[in-house]
Amino acid sequence: MTARHLQRVIPSMPTSDGAGVKLRRSIGAQRGLYLDPFLMLDEFGTDNPGDYIAGFPAHPHRGFETVTYMLDGRMQHRDHLGNVGDLGPGGVQWMTAGRGVIHSEMPLQESGRMRGFQLWINLPAAEKMKPAGYRDIPAAEIPEVALPGGGTVKVIAGTVGEVSGPVNGLGNRLPTDPLYLDIELRAGARFEQAIAAGHNAFVYAYEGSLSIGEGAAAKAIPTQAAGVLTPGDTVTLTAGPNGLRAVLIAGKPIGEPVVQYGPFVMNTREEIEQAIRDYNDGTLAKAA
């Protein structure tokens, strides 16, 4: 086996999106700062309703997938397909925009903590114009693996040992074959995970800190930063002195050009211009 190590750190940067929701962005914080197939990772987390109450009113997407994972609070998804989803603590919304979807994500609370992540995963050219799809995955459907050294792993996508997560693609296996784990470790505890060779991977610590690797080769990742991993087929995480909560995410790279304009992600500028025309004339979200 070949161990993965820390290749680089991408600090998260404060920003806002939607109707002014405050968040922190690491992957995708700068144009072109992608990790194929991942386009963006946003962390949102606040006790102040003024930071999230305006939510994400109706907006379009084309050409990729969005994965929203809630830690605390509730949001409601609505889209042009008629889907309505109540996304609560521990739940996941996996949406394939494909050729086009228009949706909103609005808070179902007026006070209290709202915390979670949104990940954007690119689609290959052959699947960018497929019909849109949507899936709500409640917390009860996400398996949790107890670790012998103390701690747990929630398996959203991929496999930990013999335990597989619920995400396998909307009826078909996803082209990027994603791994998405939420890991909680006690101080000093270790976790080793297999990652398919050739897949790109990163770790994002949202509470506490961690180091990647073992012994003198171990390198630390600070809180609220994405640690991009080197190639290999396994990684070892060790929690810092205050313990750790982190997401470990990996996927098969697509290896195609990425042209992004806001909520549209295609392969060429001409395809972006077509997406804008389709949205303006009301055909973006219509069936092909």
C-alpha positions as CSV (number, residue, x, y, z in Angstrom):
1,M,0.0,0.0,0.0
2,T,1.1,3.6,-0.7
3,A,0.3,6.1,2.1
4,R,-1.0,9.5,1.2
5,H,0.5,12.6,2.7
6,L,-0.4,16.2,2.9
7,Q,0.4,18.0,-0.4
8,R,-0.9,21.5,0.3
9,V,-3.3,23.4,2.6
10,I,-6.2,25.6,1.3
11,P,-7.4,27.9,4.1
12,S,-11.1,28.7,4.0
13,M,-12.0,32.3,3.2
14,P,-15.0,34.1,4.6
15,T,-17.6,35.0,1.9
16,S,-21.3,35.1,1.4
17,D,-23.7,33.5,-1.1
18,G,-27.4,33.3,-1.9
19,A,-29.2,36.3,-0.3
20,G,-26.3,37.0,2.0
21,V,-25.7,33.8,3.8
22,K,-22.3,34.0,5.5
23,L,-20.0,31.0,5.0
24,R,-16.4,29.9,4.5
25,R,-15.1,28.6,1.2
26,S,-11.9,26.5,0.7
27,I,-12.0,24.4,-2.5
28,G,-13.1,26.9,-5.1
29,A,-12.3,30.0,-3.0
30,Q,-10.5,31.4,-6.1
31,R,-11.4,30.9,-9.7
32,G,-9.6,27.8,-10.9
33,L,-8.8,26.5,-7.4
34,Y,-10.5,23.2,-8.1
35,L,-9.6,19.7,-7.1
36,D,-11.0,17.6,-10.0
37,P,-13.8,16.6,-9.8
38,F,-14.6,18.9,-6.8
39,L,-15.5,22.5,-7.7
40,M,-16.3,24.0,-4.3
41,L,-16.6,23.3,-0.6
42,D,-18.6,25.8,1.6
43,E,-18.9,25.5,5.3
44,F,-21.7,27.5,6.9
45,G,-22.0,27.7,10.7
46,T,-23.5,30.4,13.0
47,D,-25.8,31.0,15.9
48,N,-26.8,34.4,14.5
49,P,-30.0,34.1,12.4
50,G,-29.0,37.3,10.6
51,D,-26.2,35.3,9.0
52,Y,-28.5,32.8,7.4
53,I,-32.2,33.8,7.6
54,A,-32.4,35.2,4.0
55,G,-31.3,31.7,2.7
56,F,-30.9,30.8,-0.9
57,P,-33.9,32.0,-3.0
58,A,-34.7,30.3,-6.3
59,H,-31.7,30.0,-8.6
60,P,-30.5,27.8,-11.5
61,H,-27.8,25.2,-11.9
62,R,-26.5,23.3,-14.9
63,G,-23.7,20.8,-15.4
64,F,-22.8,19.4,-11.9
65,E,-24.0,18.0,-8.6
66,T,-24.6,19.7,-5.3
67,V,-24.3,17.9,-2.0
68,T,-25.7,19.6,1.1
69,Y,-24.9,18.0,4.5
70,M,-26.5,19.5,7.6
71,L,-25.0,19.2,11.0
72,D,-27.4,21.5,12.9
73,G,-30.6,23.3,11.9
74,R,-33.2,22.8,9.2
75,M,-33.6,24.0,5.6
76,Q,-36.2,23.3,3.0
77,H,-35.4,22.5,-0.6
78,R,-37.9,23.2,-3.4
79,D,-37.3,22.8,-7.1
80,H,-39.1,23.2,-10.5
81,L,-39.6,19.4,-10.6
82,G,-41.9,19.6,-7.6
83,N,-39.5,18.1,-5.1
84,V,-39.8,19.4,-1.5
85,G,-37.3,18.3,1.0
86,D,-36.9,19.0,4.7
87,L,-33.2,18.8,5.4
88,G,-32.5,18.3,9.1
89,P,-29.6,17.5,11.4
90,G,-27.4,14.8,10.0
91,G,-29.3,14.7,6.7
92,V,-28.0,15.0,3.2
93,Q,-29.5,16.4,0.0
94,W,-27.8,15.0,-3.2
95,M,-28.9,16.9,-6.3
96,T,-27.9,16.3,-9.8
97,A,-28.5,19.5,-11.8
98,G,-27.7,17.9,-15.1
99,R,-29.2,20.0,-18.0
100,G,-30.9,22.3,-15.6
101,V,-32.7,22.7,-12.3
102,I,-34.1,25.8,-10.5
103,H,-34.3,25.4,-6.8
104,S,-34.3,27.2,-3.5
105,E,-32.9,26.3,-0.1
106,M,-34.6,28.3,2.7
107,P,-34.2,28.1,6.5
108,L,-37.0,26.3,8.5
109,Q,-36.0,28.2,11.6
110,E,-35.9,31.8,12.8
111,S,-33.3,31.3,15.6
112,G,-30.7,28.8,16.8
113,R,-27.7,27.2,15.2
114,M,-27.4,26.5,11.4
115,R,-24.3,24.5,10.4
116,G,-23.3,22.3,7.6
117,F,-21.5,22.0,4.2
118,Q,-22.3,22.3,0.5
119,L,-20.0,20.5,-1.9
120,W,-20.1,20.9,-5.7
121,I,-19.1,17.9,-7.8
122,N,-18.5,18.3,-11.5
123,L,-20.1,16.0,-14.1
124,P,-18.3,14.7,-17.3
125,A,-19.4,16.2,-20.6
126,A,-21.4,13.1,-21.4
127,E,-23.6,13.6,-18.4
128,K,-23.9,17.4,-18.1
129,M,-27.1,17.5,-20.1
130,K,-28.9,14.5,-18.6
131,P,-32.2,15.0,-16.7
132,A,-32.0,16.6,-13.3
133,G,-32.4,14.4,-10.2
134,Y,-32.8,14.8,-6.5
135,R,-32.6,12.7,-3.4
136,D,-33.2,13.4,0.3
137,I,-31.2,11.2,2.6
138,P,-32.3,11.4,6.3
139,A,-29.8,10.9,9.1
140,A,-31.3,7.6,10.0
141,E,-30.2,6.2,6.6
142,I,-26.6,7.2,7.0
143,P,-24.6,4.4,8.7
144,E,-22.3,5.2,11.6
145,V,-19.2,3.1,12.3
146,A,-17.7,2.9,15.8
147,L,-13.9,3.0,15.8
148,P,-11.9,0.8,18.2
149,G,-9.7,3.7,19.3
150,G,-12.7,5.9,20.2
151,G,-14.7,7.9,17.8
152,T,-17.1,7.4,14.9
153,V,-17.3,7.7,11.1
154,K,-20.6,8.5,9.3
155,V,-20.5,7.0,5.8
156,I,-22.4,9.2,3.4
157,A,-20.8,7.9,0.2
158,G,-18.2,5.1,-0.3
159,T,-17.2,2.4,2.0
160,V,-15.5,2.0,5.5
161,G,-14.5,-1.6,6.0
162,E,-17.7,-3.6,5.2
163,V,-20.1,-0.6,5.6
164,S,-21.3,1.3,2.6
165,G,-23.0,4.6,2.5
166,P,-26.4,5.2,0.9
167,V,-25.2,7.2,-2.0
168,N,-24.7,5.2,-5.2
169,G,-26.0,7.7,-7.7
170,L,-29.6,8.5,-8.5
171,G,-30.4,5.0,-9.8
172,N,-26.9,4.5,-11.2
173,R,-23.4,4.6,-9.8
174,L,-22.0,8.2,-9.9
175,P,-19.3,8.8,-12.5
176,T,-16.9,10.3,-10.0
177,D,-17.3,7.3,-7.5
178,P,-17.2,9.7,-4.5
179,L,-16.1,8.9,-1.0
180,Y,-17.7,11.2,1.7
181,L,-17.1,10.6,5.4
182,D,-17.8,12.6,8.5
183,I,-15.2,11.6,11.1
184,E,-15.1,12.3,14.8
185,L,-12.0,11.3,16.8
186,R,-10.9,11.7,20.4
187,A,-7.7,13.5,21.2
188,G,-4.7,11.5,19.8
189,A,-6.9,8.8,18.2
190,R,-6.1,7.5,14.7
191,F,-8.2,6.5,11.7
192,E,-6.9,4.8,8.6
193,Q,-9.0,4.7,5.4
194,A,-8.5,3.2,2.0
195,I,-8.9,5.6,-0.9
196,A,-8.9,4.4,-4.5
197,A,-5.6,5.0,-6.2
198,G,-6.0,7.7,-8.9
199,H,-8.7,9.5,-7.0
200,N,-8.2,13.0,-5.8
201,A,-8.8,13.5,-2.0
202,F,-8.9,16.1,0.7
203,V,-9.6,16.5,4.4
204,Y,-11.4,19.4,5.9
205,A,-11.2,19.8,9.7
206,Y,-14.2,21.8,11.1
207,E,-13.5,21.2,14.8
208,G,-10.2,20.5,16.4
209,S,-7.1,19.7,14.3
210,L,-5.3,16.7,12.8
211,S,-2.2,15.5,11.2
212,I,-1.8,13.4,8.1
213,G,0.7,10.5,8.0
214,E,2.8,8.9,10.7
215,G,5.9,9.7,12.7
216,A,8.3,12.3,11.5
217,A,6.5,12.5,8.1
218,A,3.2,13.6,9.7
219,K,2.0,17.1,8.8
220,A,-0.7,19.2,10.5
221,I,-3.9,20.7,9.1
222,P,-5.4,23.6,11.0
223,T,-9.1,24.1,11.7
224,Q,-11.3,25.3,8.9
225,A,-8.8,24.4,6.1
226,A,-8.8,21.8,3.4
227,G,-5.7,19.6,3.2
228,V,-5.2,18.2,-0.3
229,L,-3.6,14.7,-0.2
230,T,-0.9,13.2,-2.4
231,P,-1.5,10.2,-4.6
232,G,-1.8,6.8,-2.8
233,D,-4.3,4.2,-1.7
234,T,-4.5,4.8,2.0
235,V,-4.5,7.7,4.5
236,T,-3.9,7.9,8.2
237,L,-5.5,10.7,10.2
238,T,-4.5,11.5,13.8
239,A,-6.6,13.9,16.0
240,G,-5.0,16.8,17.7
241,P,-5.0,17.6,21.4
242,N,-8.6,18.8,21.3
243,G,-10.0,16.0,19.3
244,L,-11.3,16.2,15.7
245,R,-14.3,16.5,13.6
246,A,-13.5,16.4,9.8
247,V,-14.9,15.4,6.5
248,L,-12.8,13.2,4.2
249,I,-13.8,13.5,0.6
250,A,-12.4,11.8,-2.5
251,G,-13.4,11.2,-6.1
252,K,-12.4,10.1,-9.5
253,P,-11.0,13.0,-11.6
254,I,-12.8,13.8,-14.8
255,G,-9.9,15.3,-16.7
256,E,-11.9,17.7,-18.8
257,P,-11.8,21.5,-19.2
258,V,-13.9,23.4,-16.7
259,V,-15.6,26.7,-17.6
260,Q,-17.7,28.2,-14.9
261,Y,-20.0,31.1,-14.8
262,G,-21.8,31.4,-11.4
263,P,-24.2,28.5,-11.2
264,F,-23.3,27.0,-14.6
265,V,-20.3,24.6,-15.1
266,M,-19.6,23.4,-18.6
267,N,-16.7,22.5,-20.8
268,T,-16.6,25.5,-23.2
269,R,-17.5,29.2,-23.2
270,E,-20.1,28.5,-25.9
271,E,-21.9,26.0,-23.7
272,I,-22.0,28.6,-20.9
273,E,-23.5,31.2,-23.2
274,Q,-26.1,28.6,-24.3
275,A,-26.9,28.0,-20.6
276,I,-27.4,31.7,-20.0
277,R,-29.7,31.9,-23.1
278,D,-31.7,28.9,-22.0
279,Y,-32.2,30.3,-18.5
280,N,-33.2,33.7,-19.8
281,D,-35.7,32.2,-22.3
282,G,-37.1,29.8,-19.7
283,T,-35.9,26.5,-21.3
284,L,-33.0,25.6,-19.0
285,A,-35.1,23.4,-16.7
286,K,-37.3,21.9,-19.3
287,A,-36.9,18.2,-20.3
288,A,-34.7,17.6,-23.2
